[in-house]
């Protein structure tokens, strides 16, 4: 799947995550989170797994985490990627 336009999913509410994706020549991940020290590696692993499952090889992926659970991160990321690729969500 190829990201062809900027898109986002989620909110900045507590226990949620705002995911924004946009086209890029490389795959770059930017993560902001109040729990980055404790869970940053797990969040990044989850993001990379979802991107691999969707076949995303390039794009700028930005996450503004507010303490979201793993399942929420997965859902928001998939929705943002599908919106950015102009696929049905």
N, C-alpha and C positions, 0 to 999 in steps of 0.2 A: 504494500500500500504506500502511496506517495502523497505527502502533504503538499497541497497546491495553493492553499490560502490560509491566512491567519484565522484561528478559531479557538474557542474556549468553552469550558464546562466547569460548573461548581460555583462556590461562593467563598467569601472570606469569613463566614460565620464560624463559630466554635465547632470543633469536631468535623470540619469539612476541609476541602482543598480546592483551590482555584487552579485549574490546569489550562495553560495557554500554549498552543502549538503554532508554528509558522514555518514556511519553507526555508531551507538552508542547504548548503553544499555538503555539510558534514552532519553527523549526529552529535548534538550538544545538549547536555542536561544541566539545568540551573534549578537548584532547590533551596527554598527558604523555609525554615521551620523552627519553632521554639523548642522542638525536641530533636534537633539535628544531631547533637552530641550523642544522645542515647540511641536514636533510631535511624539516623541518616543512611547507614549502610543497608539496612533492611528496606527502607523506602526506595533507594536507588536500585536495589536488586529487583524489587517488585516492578518498578518502572521499566527496567531493561527487559524483564521477562514478558511483560505485556507488549512492548514494542516489537520484540522478536516474534511473538505469537501473531501479531498483526502484519508482520513483514515490513516494518518501518526501518529503513536504513539511513535516512537523512532527515534532518529537521531540527529546529530549535524547540526544545521541550522545557517549559518553565512551570514549576510547581510552587505555589504559595500555600504551604500546609498550615493548618490550624489544629493539628492533633487528630487528623482523620485516621480511621481504621483502614487496614489493608484493603478490604473489600470496597471501601469508598474510593480509595486511590485508584484501584483498578477500573471501577465503573466510570469515574470522571475522566481518566486518561483515555479509555477506549472511546468514549463519547466525543471528546475533543478531537482525537485523531480522525474519527469517522467524519466529523463535521469539516475538518480541514482537508480531507480527501474528497469531500462532497459525496459521501455515501450515506445511505439511509441509516438512521440510528435506531 
